[in-house]
Amino acid sequence: MKLFFKIFAFVFALLCLTSAYLQLNDPDLLLWLCIYITSGIVSILFALNRLPYQIYLVLSIGYVIGAFLFWPETFEGVTIGGGEISNIEHARESLGLIILALVMLIFGIRTKTN
């Protein structure tokens, strides 16, 4: 099981760093670069067992707060053409932050129980 989490962390880090690269055309580039690069680095450090569990829990709480703040006034889905583009963009950003929060929570629990 330990090997599974290491592989998962490296794959997740790769996904986060790829997401950071894909943000290069985003209007709020700096914010999302910081979020995704931080998540990628933290995922690598998880795989290397270099951080205490509190870091993952703080990040998880921060991502949940961010998801709450970015949540659109009217949820219209995540598909282009399904509603106003700003609502769709905010929904996507919120859901991405929820995914990050869940992964960081898993990393924190895994670190605490090892």
Phi and psi restraints in degrees (range 20) as a CNS / XPLOR table:
assign (resid 1 and name C) (resid 2 and name N)
       (resid 2 and name CA) (resid 2 and name C) 1.0 -61.8 20.0 2
assign (resid 2 and name N) (resid 2 and name CA)
       (resid 2 and name C) (resid 3 and name N) 1.0 -41.1 20.0 2
assign (resid 2 and name C) (resid 3 and name N)
       (resid 3 and name CA) (resid 3 and name C) 1.0 -63.9 20.0 2
assign (resid 3 and name N) (resid 3 and name CA)
       (resid 3 and name C) (resid 4 and name N) 1.0 -39.3 20.0 2
assign (resid 3 and name C) (resid 4 and name N)
       (resid 4 and name CA) (resid 4 and name C) 1.0 -56.7 20.0 2
assign (resid 4 and name N) (resid 4 and name CA)
       (resid 4 and name C) (resid 5 and name N) 1.0 -47.3 20.0 2
assign (resid 4 and name C) (resid 5 and name N)
       (resid 5 and name CA) (resid 5 and name C) 1.0 -67.6 20.0 2
assign (resid 5 and name N) (resid 5 and name CA)
       (resid 5 and name C) (resid 6 and name N) 1.0 -34.2 20.0 2
assign (resid 5 and name C) (resid 6 and name N)
       (resid 6 and name CA) (resid 6 and name C) 1.0 -65.1 20.0 2
assign (resid 6 and name N) (resid 6 and name CA)
       (resid 6 and name C) (resid 7 and name N) 1.0 -46.8 20.0 2
assign (resid 6 and name C) (resid 7 and name N)
       (resid 7 and name CA) (resid 7 and name C) 1.0 -63.4 20.0 2
assign (resid 7 and name N) (resid 7 and name CA)
       (resid 7 and name C) (resid 8 and name N) 1.0 -44.3 20.0 2
assign (resid 7 and name C) (resid 8 and name N)
       (resid 8 and name CA) (resid 8 and name C) 1.0 -58.5 20.0 2
assign (resid 8 and name N) (resid 8 and name CA)
       (resid 8 and name C) (resid 9 and name N) 1.0 -43.7 20.0 2
assign (resid 8 and name C) (resid 9 and name N)
       (resid 9 and name CA) (resid 9 and name C) 1.0 -64.9 20.0 2
assign (resid 9 and name N) (resid 9 and name CA)
       (resid 9 and name C) (resid 10 and name N) 1.0 -42.2 20.0 2
assign (resid 9 and name C) (resid 10 and name N)
       (resid 10 and name CA) (resid 10 and name C) 1.0 -67.2 20.0 2
assign (resid 10 and name N) (resid 10 and name CA)
       (resid 10 and name C) (resid 11 and name N) 1.0 -40.4 20.0 2
assign (resid 10 and name C) (resid 11 and name N)
       (resid 11 and name CA) (resid 11 and name C) 1.0 -64.8 20.0 2
assign (resid 11 and name N) (resid 11 and name CA)
       (resid 11 and name C) (resid 12 and name N) 1.0 -42.7 20.0 2
assign (resid 11 and name C) (resid 12 and name N)
       (resid 12 and name CA) (resid 12 and name C) 1.0 -64.6 20.0 2
assign (resid 12 and name N) (resid 12 and name CA)
       (resid 12 and name C) (resid 13 and name N) 1.0 -38.6 20.0 2
assign (resid 12 and name C) (resid 13 and name N)
       (resid 13 and name CA) (resid 13 and name C) 1.0 -61.0 20.0 2
assign (resid 13 and name N) (resid 13 and name CA)
       (resid 13 and name C) (resid 14 and name N) 1.0 -43.7 20.0 2
assign (resid 13 and name C) (resid 14 and name N)
       (resid 14 and name CA) (resid 14 and name C) 1.0 -61.2 20.0 2
assign (resid 14 and name N) (resid 14 and name CA)
       (resid 14 and name C) (resid 15 and name N) 1.0 -42.3 20.0 2
assign (resid 14 and name C) (resid 15 and name N)
       (resid 15 and name CA) (resid 15 and name C) 1.0 -63.4 20.0 2
assign (resid 15 and name N) (resid 15 and name CA)
       (resid 15 and name C) (resid 16 and name N) 1.0 -41.4 20.0 2
assign (resid 15 and name C) (resid 16 and name N)
       (resid 16 and name CA) (resid 16 and name C) 1.0 -65.5 20.0 2
assign (resid 16 and name N) (resid 16 and name CA)
       (resid 16 and name C) (resid 17 and name N) 1.0 -44.1 20.0 2
assign (resid 16 and name C) (resid 17 and name N)
       (resid 17 and name CA) (resid 17 and name C) 1.0 -68.6 20.0 2
assign (resid 17 and name N) (resid 17 and name CA)
       (resid 17 and name C) (resid 18 and name N) 1.0 -33.9 20.0 2
assign (resid 17 and name C) (resid 18 and name N)
       (resid 18 and name CA) (resid 18 and name C) 1.0 -66.0 20.0 2
assign (resid 18 and name N) (resid 18 and name CA)
       (resid 18 and name C) (resid 19 and name N) 1.0 -41.3 20.0 2
assign (resid 18 and name C) (resid 19 and name N)
       (resid 19 and name CA) (resid 19 and name C) 1.0 -62.4 20.0 2
assign (resid 19 and name N) (resid 19 and name CA)
       (resid 19 and name C) (resid 20 and name N) 1.0 -38.0 20.0 2
assign (resid 19 and name C) (resid 20 and name N)
       (resid 20 and name CA) (resid 20 and name C) 1.0 -61.5 20.0 2
assign (resid 20 and name N) (resid 20 and name CA)
       (resid 20 and name C) (resid 21 and name N) 1.0 -43.2 20.0 2
assign (resid 20 and name C) (resid 21 and name N)
       (resid 21 and name CA) (resid 21 and name C) 1.0 -63.2 20.0 2
assign (resid 21 and name N) (resid 21 and name CA)
       (resid 21 and name C) (resid 22 and name N) 1.0 -39.6 20.0 2
assign (resid 21 and name C) (resid 22 and name N)
       (resid 22 and name CA) (resid 22 and name C) 1.0 -70.2 20.0 2
assign (resid 22 and name N) (resid 22 and name CA)
       (resid 22 and name C) (resid 23 and name N) 1.0 -12.2 20.0 2
assign (resid 22 and name C) (resid 23 and name N)
       (resid 23 and name CA) (resid 23 and name C) 1.0 -82.4 20.0 2
assign (resid 23 and name N) (resid 23 and name CA)
       (resid 23 and name C) (resid 24 and name N) 1.0 -0.9 20.0 2
assign (resid 23 and name C) (resid 24 and name N)
       (resid 24 and name CA) (resid 24 and name C) 1.0 -59.8 20.0 2
assign (resid 24 and name N) (resid 24 and name CA)
       (resid 24 and name C) (resid 25 and name N) 1.0 -19.3 20.0 2
assign (resid 24 and name C) (resid 25 and name N)
       (resid 25 and name CA) (resid 25 and name C) 1.0 -104.3 20.0 2
assign (resid 25 and name N) (resid 25 and name CA)
       (resid 25 and name C) (resid 26 and name N) 1.0 9.2 20.0 2
assign (resid 25 and name C) (resid 26 and name N)
       (resid 26 and name CA) (resid 26 and name C) 1.0 -82.1 20.0 2
assign (resid 26 and name N) (resid 26 and name CA)
       (resid 26 and name C) (resid 27 and name N) 1.0 140.8 20.0 2
assign (resid 26 and name C) (resid 27 and name N)
       (resid 27 and name CA) (resid 27 and name C) 1.0 -61.7 20.0 2
assign (resid 27 and name N) (resid 27 and name CA)
       (resid 27 and name C) (resid 28 and name N) 1.0 -34.5 20.0 2
assign (resid 27 and name C) (resid 28 and name N)
       (resid 28 and name CA) (resid 28 and name C) 1.0 -104.2 20.0 2
assign (resid 28 and name N) (resid 28 and name CA)
       (resid 28 and name C) (resid 29 and name N) 1.0 56.3 20.0 2
assign (resid 28 and name C) (resid 29 and name N)
       (resid 29 and name CA) (resid 29 and name C) 1.0 -54.5 20.0 2
assign (resid 29 and name N) (resid 29 and name CA)
       (resid 29 and name C) (resid 30 and name N) 1.0 -49.8 20.0 2
assign (resid 29 and name C) (resid 30 and name N)
       (resid 30 and name CA) (resid 30 and name C) 1.0 -61.0 20.0 2
assign (resid 30 and name N) (resid 30 and name CA)
       (resid 30 and name C) (resid 31 and name N) 1.0 -42.0 20.0 2
assign (resid 30 and name C) (resid 31 and name N)
       (resid 31 and name CA) (resid 31 and name C) 1.0 -59.5 20.0 2
assign (resid 31 and name N) (resid 31 and name CA)
       (resid 31 and name C) (resid 32 and name N) 1.0 -50.3 20.0 2
assign (resid 31 and name C) (resid 32 and name N)
       (resid 32 and name CA) (resid 32 and name C) 1.0 -73.7 20.0 2
assign (resid 32 and name N) (resid 32 and name CA)
       (resid 32 and name C) (resid 33 and name N) 1.0 -30.9 20.0 2
assign (resid 32 and name C) (resid 33 and name N)
       (resid 33 and name CA) (resid 33 and name C) 1.0 -61.5 20.0 2
assign (resid 33 and name N) (resid 33 and name CA)
       (resid 33 and name C) (resid 34 and name N) 1.0 -45.8 20.0 2
assign (resid 33 and name C) (resid 34 and name N)
       (resid 34 and name CA) (resid 34 and name C) 1.0 -61.0 20.0 2
assign (resid 34 and name N) (resid 34 and name CA)
       (resid 34 and name C) (resid 35 and name N) 1.0 -44.4 20.0 2
assign (resid 34 and name C) (resid 35 and name N)
       (resid 35 and name CA) (resid 35 and name C) 1.0 -63.3 20.0 2
assign (resid 35 and name N) (resid 35 and name CA)
       (resid 35 and name C) (resid 36 and name N) 1.0 -51.9 20.0 2
assign (resid 35 and name C) (resid 36 and name N)
       (resid 36 and name CA) (resid 36 and name C) 1.0 -73.8 20.0 2
assign (resid 36 and name N) (resid 36 and name CA)
       (resid 36 and name C) (resid 37 and name N) 1.0 -37.2 20.0 2
assign (resid 36 and name C) (resid 37 and name N)
       (resid 37 and name CA) (resid 37 and name C) 1.0 -67.4 20.0 2
assign (resid 37 and name N) (resid 37 and name CA)
       (resid 37 and name C) (resid 38 and name N) 1.0 -41.5 20.0 2
assign (resid 37 and name C) (resid 38 and name N)
       (resid 38 and name CA) (resid 38 and name C) 1.0 -59.7 20.0 2
assign (resid 38 and name N) (resid 38 and name CA)
       (resid 38 and name C) (resid 39 and name N) 1.0 -46.1 20.0 2
assign (resid 38 and name C) (resid 39 and name N)
       (resid 39 and name CA) (resid 39 and name C) 1.0 -62.9 20.0 2
assign (resid 39 and name N) (resid 39 and name CA)
       (resid 39 and name C) (resid 40 and name N) 1.0 -39.1 20.0 2
assign (resid 39 and name C) (resid 40 and name N)
       (resid 40 and name CA) (resid 40 and name C) 1.0 -64.8 20.0 2
assign (resid 40 and name N) (resid 40 and name CA)
       (resid 40 and name C) (resid 41 and name N) 1.0 -45.0 20.0 2
assign (resid 40 and name C) (resid 41 and name N)
       (resid 41 and name CA) (resid 41 and name C) 1.0 -65.1 20.0 2
assign (resid 41 and name N) (resid 41 and name CA)
       (resid 41 and name C) (resid 42 and name N) 1.0 -43.2 20.0 2
assign (resid 41 and name C) (resid 42 and name N)
       (resid 42 and name CA) (resid 42 and name C) 1.0 -64.1 20.0 2
assign (resid 42 and name N) (resid 42 and name CA)
       (resid 42 and name C) (resid 43 and name N) 1.0 -36.7 20.0 2
assign (resid 42 and name C) (resid 43 and name N)
       (resid 43 and name CA) (resid 43 and name C) 1.0 -64.1 20.0 2
assign (resid 43 and name N) (resid 43 and name CA)
       (resid 43 and name C) (resid 44 and name N) 1.0 -41.6 20.0 2
assign (resid 43 and name C) (resid 44 and name N)
       (resid 44 and name CA) (resid 44 and name C) 1.0 -64.1 20.0 2
assign (resid 44 and name N) (resid 44 and name CA)
       (resid 44 and name C) (resid 45 and name N) 1.0 -42.5 20.0 2
assign (resid 44 and name C) (resid 45 and name N)
       (resid 45 and name CA) (resid 45 and name C) 1.0 -65.9 20.0 2
assign (resid 45 and name N) (resid 45 and name CA)
       (resid 45 and name C) (resid 46 and name N) 1.0 -31.4 20.0 2
assign (resid 45 and name C) (resid 46 and name N)
       (resid 46 and name CA) (resid 46 and name C) 1.0 -62.9 20.0 2
assign (resid 46 and name N) (resid 46 and name CA)
       (resid 46 and name C) (resid 47 and name N) 1.0 -46.7 20.0 2
assign (resid 46 and name C) (resid 47 and name N)
       (resid 47 and name CA) (resid 47 and name C) 1.0 -61.0 20.0 2
assign (resid 47 and name N) (resid 47 and name CA)
       (resid 47 and name C) (resid 48 and name N) 1.0 -31.2 20.0 2
assign (resid 47 and name C) (resid 48 and name N)
       (resid 48 and name CA) (resid 48 and name C) 1.0 -91.3 20.0 2
assign (resid 48 and name N) (resid 48 and name CA)
       (resid 48 and name C) (resid 49 and name N) 1.0 2.1 20.0 2
assign (resid 48 and name C) (resid 49 and name N)
       (resid 49 and name CA) (resid 49 and name C) 1.0 57.7 20.0 2
assign (resid 49 and name N) (resid 49 and name CA)
       (resid 49 and name C) (resid 50 and name N) 1.0 50.7 20.0 2
assign (resid 49 and name C) (resid 50 and name N)
       (resid 50 and name CA) (resid 50 and name C) 1.0 -110.8 20.0 2
assign (resid 50 and name N) (resid 50 and name CA)
       (resid 50 and name C) (resid 51 and name N) 1.0 -5.3 20.0 2
assign (resid 50 and name C) (resid 51 and name N)
       (resid 51 and name CA) (resid 51 and name C) 1.0 -122.6 20.0 2
assign (resid 51 and name N) (resid 51 and name CA)
       (resid 51 and name C) (resid 52 and name N) 1.0 149.9 20.0 2
assign (resid 51 and name C) (resid 52 and name N)
       (resid 52 and name CA) (resid 52 and name C) 1.0 -75.9 20.0 2
assign (resid 52 and name N) (resid 52 and name CA)
       (resid 52 and name C) (resid 53 and name N) 1.0 156.9 20.0 2
assign (resid 52 and name C) (resid 53 and name N)
       (resid 53 and name CA) (resid 53 and name C) 1.0 -61.8 20.0 2
assign (resid 53 and name N) (resid 53 and name CA)
       (resid 53 and name C) (resid 54 and name N) 1.0 -25.6 20.0 2
assign (resid 53 and name C) (resid 54 and name N)
       (resid 54 and name CA) (resid 54 and name C) 1.0 -62.4 20.0 2
assign (resid 54 and name N) (resid 54 and name CA)
       (resid 54 and name C) (resid 55 and name N) 1.0 -33.4 20.0 2
assign (resid 54 and name C) (resid 55 and name N)
       (resid 55 and name CA) (resid 55 and name C) 1.0 -61.9 20.0 2
assign (resid 55 and name N) (resid 55 and name CA)
       (resid 55 and name C) (resid 56 and name N) 1.0 -45.1 20.0 2
assign (resid 55 and name C) (resid 56 and name N)
       (resid 56 and name CA) (resid 56 and name C) 1.0 -64.9 20.0 2
assign (resid 56 and name N) (resid 56 and name CA)
       (resid 56 and name C) (resid 57 and name N) 1.0 -39.2 20.0 2
assign (resid 56 and name C) (resid 57 and name N)
       (resid 57 and name CA) (resid 57 and name C) 1.0 -68.2 20.0 2
assign (resid 57 and name N) (resid 57 and name CA)
       (resid 57 and name C) (resid 58 and name N) 1.0 -40.2 20.0 2
assign (resid 57 and name C) (resid 58 and name N)
       (resid 58 and name CA) (resid 58 and name C) 1.0 -63.5 20.0 2
assign (resid 58 and name N) (resid 58 and name CA)
       (resid 58 and name C) (resid 59 and name N) 1.0 -44.5 20.0 2
assign (resid 58 and name C) (resid 59 and name N)
       (resid 59 and name CA) (resid 59 and name C) 1.0 -61.9 20.0 2
assign (resid 59 and name N) (resid 59 and name CA)
       (resid 59 and name C) (resid 60 and name N) 1.0 -41.9 20.0 2
assign (resid 59 and name C) (resid 60 and name N)
       (resid 60 and name CA) (resid 60 and name C) 1.0 -59.9 20.0 2
assign (resid 60 and name N) (resid 60 and name CA)
       (resid 60 and name C) (resid 61 and name N) 1.0 -45.5 20.0 2
assign (resid 60 and name C) (resid 61 and name N)
       (resid 61 and name CA) (resid 61 and name C) 1.0 -64.2 20.0 2
assign (resid 61 and name N) (resid 61 and name CA)
       (resid 61 and name C) (resid 62 and name N) 1.0 -42.5 20.0 2
assign (resid 61 and name C) (resid 62 and name N)
       (resid 62 and name CA) (resid 62 and name C) 1.0 -60.7 20.0 2
assign (resid 62 and name N) (resid 62 and name CA)
       (resid 62 and name C) (resid 63 and name N) 1.0 -40.5 20.0 2
assign (resid 62 and name C) (resid 63 and name N)
       (resid 63 and name CA) (resid 63 and name C) 1.0 -68.7 20.0 2
assign (resid 63 and name N) (resid 63 and name CA)
       (resid 63 and name C) (resid 64 and name N) 1.0 -36.7 20.0 2
assign (resid 63 and name C) (resid 64 and name N)
       (resid 64 and name CA) (resid 64 and name C) 1.0 -64.2 20.0 2
assign (resid 64 and name N) (resid 64 and name CA)
       (resid 64 and name C) (resid 65 and name N) 1.0 -43.8 20.0 2
assign (resid 64 and name C) (resid 65 and name N)
       (resid 65 and name CA) (resid 65 and name C) 1.0 -61.2 20.0 2
assign (resid 65 and name N) (resid 65 and name CA)
       (resid 65 and name C) (resid 66 and name N) 1.0 -44.2 20.0 2
assign (resid 65 and name C) (resid 66 and name N)
       (resid 66 and name CA) (resid 66 and name C) 1.0 -61.1 20.0 2
assign (resid 66 and name N) (resid 66 and name CA)
       (resid 66 and name C) (resid 67 and name N) 1.0 -41.2 20.0 2
assign (resid 66 and name C) (resid 67 and name N)
       (resid 67 and name CA) (resid 67 and name C) 1.0 -62.3 20.0 2
assign (resid 67 and name N) (resid 67 and name CA)
       (resid 67 and name C) (resid 68 and name N) 1.0 -40.5 20.0 2
assign (resid 67 and name C) (resid 68 and name N)
       (resid 68 and name CA) (resid 68 and name C) 1.0 -64.2 20.0 2
assign (resid 68 and name N) (resid 68 and name CA)
       (resid 68 and name C) (resid 69 and name N) 1.0 -43.3 20.0 2
assign (resid 68 and name C) (resid 69 and name N)
       (resid 69 and name CA) (resid 69 and name C) 1.0 -68.7 20.0 2
assign (resid 69 and name N) (resid 69 and name CA)
       (resid 69 and name C) (resid 70 and name N) 1.0 -33.9 20.0 2
assign (resid 69 and name C) (resid 70 and name N)
       (resid 70 and name CA) (resid 70 and name C) 1.0 -85.4 20.0 2
assign (resid 70 and name N) (resid 70 and name CA)
       (resid 70 and name C) (resid 71 and name N) 1.0 -12.9 20.0 2
assign (resid 70 and name C) (resid 71 and name N)
       (resid 71 and name CA) (resid 71 and name C) 1.0 -55.9 20.0 2
assign (resid 71 and name N) (resid 71 and name CA)
       (resid 71 and name C) (resid 72 and name N) 1.0 133.0 20.0 2
assign (resid 71 and name C) (resid 72 and name N)
       (resid 72 and name CA) (resid 72 and name C) 1.0 -70.2 20.0 2
assign (resid 72 and name N) (resid 72 and name CA)
       (resid 72 and name C) (resid 73 and name N) 1.0 155.0 20.0 2
assign (resid 72 and name C) (resid 73 and name N)
       (resid 73 and name CA) (resid 73 and name C) 1.0 -60.9 20.0 2
assign (resid 73 and name N) (resid 73 and name CA)
       (resid 73 and name C) (resid 74 and name N) 1.0 -38.7 20.0 2
assign (resid 73 and name C) (resid 74 and name N)
       (resid 74 and name CA) (resid 74 and name C) 1.0 -127.0 20.0 2
assign (resid 74 and name N) (resid 74 and name CA)
       (resid 74 and name C) (resid 75 and name N) 1.0 116.5 20.0 2
assign (resid 74 and name C) (resid 75 and name N)
       (resid 75 and name CA) (resid 75 and name C) 1.0 -77.3 20.0 2
assign (resid 75 and name N) (resid 75 and name CA)
       (resid 75 and name C) (resid 76 and name N) 1.0 119.9 20.0 2
assign (resid 75 and name C) (resid 76 and name N)
       (resid 76 and name CA) (resid 76 and name C) 1.0 -120.4 20.0 2
assign (resid 76 and name N) (resid 76 and name CA)
       (resid 76 and name C) (resid 77 and name N) 1.0 20.2 20.0 2
assign (resid 76 and name C) (resid 77 and name N)
       (resid 77 and name CA) (resid 77 and name C) 1.0 92.1 20.0 2
assign (resid 77 and name N) (resid 77 and name CA)
       (resid 77 and name C) (resid 78 and name N) 1.0 -168.3 20.0 2
assign (resid 77 and name C) (resid 78 and name N)
       (resid 78 and name CA) (resid 78 and name C) 1.0 -125.2 20.0 2
assign (resid 78 and name N) (resid 78 and name CA)
       (resid 78 and name C) (resid 79 and name N) 1.0 6.8 20.0 2
assign (resid 78 and name C) (resid 79 and name N)
       (resid 79 and name CA) (resid 79 and name C) 1.0 -96.4 20.0 2
assign (resid 79 and name N) (resid 79 and name CA)
       (resid 79 and name C) (resid 80 and name N) 1.0 128.3 20.0 2
assign (resid 79 and name C) (resid 80 and name N)
       (resid 80 and name CA) (resid 80 and name C) 1.0 -58.5 20.0 2
assign (resid 80 and name N) (resid 80 and name CA)
       (resid 80 and name C) (resid 81 and name N) 1.0 134.1 20.0 2
assign (resid 80 and name C) (resid 81 and name N)
       (resid 81 and name CA) (resid 81 and name C) 1.0 94.1 20.0 2
assign (resid 81 and name N) (resid 81 and name CA)
       (resid 81 and name C) (resid 82 and name N) 1.0 -6.0 20.0 2
assign (resid 81 and name C) (resid 82 and name N)
       (resid 82 and name CA) (resid 82 and name C) 1.0 -92.6 20.0 2
assign (resid 82 and name N) (resid 82 and name CA)
       (resid 82 and name C) (resid 83 and name N) 1.0 1.4 20.0 2
assign (resid 82 and name C) (resid 83 and name N)
       (resid 83 and name CA) (resid 83 and name C) 1.0 167.8 20.0 2
assign (resid 83 and name N) (resid 83 and name CA)
       (resid 83 and name C) (resid 84 and name N) 1.0 -163.6 20.0 2
assign (resid 83 and name C) (resid 84 and name N)
       (resid 84 and name CA) (resid 84 and name C) 1.0 -69.7 20.0 2
assign (resid 84 and name N) (resid 84 and name CA)
       (resid 84 and name C) (resid 85 and name N) 1.0 134.4 20.0 2
assign (resid 84 and name C) (resid 85 and name N)
       (resid 85 and name CA) (resid 85 and name C) 1.0 -60.7 20.0 2
assign (resid 85 and name N) (resid 85 and name CA)
       (resid 85 and name C) (resid 86 and name N) 1.0 -35.9 20.0 2
assign (resid 85 and name C) (resid 86 and name N)
       (resid 86 and name CA) (resid 86 and name C) 1.0 -67.3 20.0 2
assign (resid 86 and name N) (resid 86 and name CA)
       (resid 86 and name C) (resid 87 and name N) 1.0 -36.8 20.0 2
assign (resid 86 and name C) (resid 87 and name N)
       (resid 87 and name CA) (resid 87 and name C) 1.0 -66.5 20.0 2
assign (resid 87 and name N) (resid 87 and name CA)
       (resid 87 and name C) (resid 88 and name N) 1.0 -40.0 20.0 2
assign (resid 87 and name C) (resid 88 and name N)
       (resid 88 and name CA) (resid 88 and name C) 1.0 -66.3 20.0 2
assign (resid 88 and name N) (resid 88 and name CA)
       (resid 88 and name C) (resid 89 and name N) 1.0 -42.7 20.0 2
assign (resid 88 and name C) (resid 89 and name N)
       (resid 89 and name CA) (resid 89 and name C) 1.0 -62.2 20.0 2
assign (resid 89 and name N) (resid 89 and name CA)
       (resid 89 and name C) (resid 90 and name N) 1.0 -44.6 20.0 2
assign (resid 89 and name C) (resid 90 and name N)
       (resid 90 and name CA) (resid 90 and name C) 1.0 -66.2 20.0 2
assign (resid 90 and name N) (resid 90 and name CA)
       (resid 90 and name C) (resid 91 and name N) 1.0 -36.9 20.0 2
assign (resid 90 and name C) (resid 91 and name N)
       (resid 91 and name CA) (resid 91 and name C) 1.0 -64.1 20.0 2
assign (resid 91 and name N) (resid 91 and name CA)
       (resid 91 and name C) (resid 92 and name N) 1.0 -42.5 20.0 2
assign (resid 91 and name C) (resid 92 and name N)
       (resid 92 and name CA) (resid 92 and name C) 1.0 -63.7 20.0 2
assign (resid 92 and name N) (resid 92 and name CA)
       (resid 92 and name C) (resid 93 and name N) 1.0 -43.5 20.0 2
assign (resid 92 and name C) (resid 93 and name N)
       (resid 93 and name CA) (resid 93 and name C) 1.0 -63.0 20.0 2
assign (resid 93 and name N) (resid 93 and name CA)
       (resid 93 and name C) (resid 94 and name N) 1.0 -42.3 20.0 2
assign (resid 93 and name C) (resid 94 and name N)
       (resid 94 and name CA) (resid 94 and name C) 1.0 -64.0 20.0 2
assign (resid 94 and name N) (resid 94 and name CA)
       (resid 94 and name C) (resid 95 and name N) 1.0 -44.7 20.0 2
assign (resid 94 and name C) (resid 95 and name N)
       (resid 95 and name CA) (resid 95 and name C) 1.0 -65.2 20.0 2
assign (resid 95 and name N) (resid 95 and name CA)
       (resid 95 and name C) (resid 96 and name N) 1.0 -36.7 20.0 2
assign (resid 95 and name C) (resid 96 and name N)
       (resid 96 and name CA) (resid 96 and name C) 1.0 -62.7 20.0 2
assign (resid 96 and name N) (resid 96 and name CA)
       (resid 96 and name C) (resid 97 and name N) 1.0 -40.9 20.0 2
assign (resid 96 and name C) (resid 97 and name N)
       (resid 97 and name CA) (resid 97 and name C) 1.0 -67.5 20.0 2
assign (resid 97 and name N) (resid 97 and name CA)
       (resid 97 and name C) (resid 98 and name N) 1.0 -33.8 20.0 2
assign (resid 97 and name C) (resid 98 and name N)
       (resid 98 and name CA) (resid 98 and name C) 1.0 -65.9 20.0 2
assign (resid 98 and name N) (resid 98 and name CA)
       (resid 98 and name C) (resid 99 and name N) 1.0 -40.6 20.0 2
assign (resid 98 and name C) (resid 99 and name N)
       (resid 99 and name CA) (resid 99 and name C) 1.0 -61.1 20.0 2
assign (resid 99 and name N) (resid 99 and name CA)
       (resid 99 and name C) (resid 100 and name N) 1.0 -46.5 20.0 2
assign (resid 99 and name C) (resid 100 and name N)
       (resid 100 and name CA) (resid 100 and name C) 1.0 -59.8 20.0 2
assign (resid 100 and name N) (resid 100 and name CA)
       (resid 100 and name C) (resid 101 and name N) 1.0 -41.9 20.0 2
assign (resid 100 and name C) (resid 101 and name N)
       (resid 101 and name CA) (resid 101 and name C) 1.0 -61.8 20.0 2
assign (resid 101 and name N) (resid 101 and name CA)
       (resid 101 and name C) (resid 102 and name N) 1.0 -43.9 20.0 2
assign (resid 101 and name C) (resid 102 and name N)
       (resid 102 and name CA) (resid 102 and name C) 1.0 -64.2 20.0 2
assign (resid 102 and name N) (resid 102 and name CA)
       (resid 102 and name C) (resid 103 and name N) 1.0 -42.7 20.0 2
assign (resid 102 and name C) (resid 103 and name N)
       (resid 103 and name CA) (resid 103 and name C) 1.0 -65.6 20.0 2
assign (resid 103 and name N) (resid 103 and name CA)
       (resid 103 and name C) (resid 104 and name N) 1.0 -43.0 20.0 2
assign (resid 103 and name C) (resid 104 and name N)
       (resid 104 and name CA) (resid 104 and name C) 1.0 -64.5 20.0 2
assign (resid 104 and name N) (resid 104 and name CA)
       (resid 104 and name C) (resid 105 and name N) 1.0 -36.0 20.0 2
assign (resid 104 and name C) (resid 105 and name N)
       (resid 105 and name CA) (resid 105 and name C) 1.0 -64.6 20.0 2
assign (resid 105 and name N) (resid 105 and name CA)
       (resid 105 and name C) (resid 106 and name N) 1.0 -42.4 20.0 2
assign (resid 105 and name C) (resid 106 and name N)
       (resid 106 and name CA) (resid 106 and name C) 1.0 -61.8 20.0 2
assign (resid 106 and name N) (resid 106 and name CA)
       (resid 106 and name C) (resid 107 and name N) 1.0 -44.1 20.0 2
assign (resid 106 and name C) (resid 107 and name N)
       (resid 107 and name CA) (resid 107 and name C) 1.0 -60.4 20.0 2
assign (resid 107 and name N) (resid 107 and name CA)
       (resid 107 and name C) (resid 108 and name N) 1.0 -42.9 20.0 2
assign (resid 107 and name C) (resid 108 and name N)
       (resid 108 and name CA) (resid 108 and name C) 1.0 -63.9 20.0 2
assign (resid 108 and name N) (resid 108 and name CA)
       (resid 108 and name C) (resid 109 and name N) 1.0 -45.0 20.0 2
assign (resid 108 and name C) (resid 109 and name N)
       (resid 109 and name CA) (resid 109 and name C) 1.0 -64.5 20.0 2
assign (resid 109 and name N) (resid 109 and name CA)
       (resid 109 and name C) (resid 110 and name N) 1.0 -43.1 20.0 2
assign (resid 109 and name C) (resid 110 and name N)
       (resid 110 and name CA) (resid 110 and name C) 1.0 -62.4 20.0 2
assign (resid 110 and name N) (resid 110 and name CA)
       (resid 110 and name C) (resid 111 and name N) 1.0 -41.1 20.0 2
assign (resid 110 and name C) (resid 111 and name N)
       (resid 111 and name CA) (resid 111 and name C) 1.0 -66.8 20.0 2
assign (resid 111 and name N) (resid 111 and name CA)
       (resid 111 and name C) (resid 112 and name N) 1.0 -40.4 20.0 2
assign (resid 111 and name C) (resid 112 and name N)
       (resid 112 and name CA) (resid 112 and name C) 1.0 -66.1 20.0 2
assign (resid 112 and name N) (resid 112 and name CA)
       (resid 112 and name C) (resid 113 and name N) 1.0 -39.0 20.0 2
assign (resid 112 and name C) (resid 113 and name N)
       (resid 113 and name CA) (resid 113 and name C) 1.0 -84.4 20.0 2
assign (resid 113 and name N) (resid 113 and name CA)
       (resid 113 and name C) (resid 114 and name N) 1.0 -8.7 20.0 2
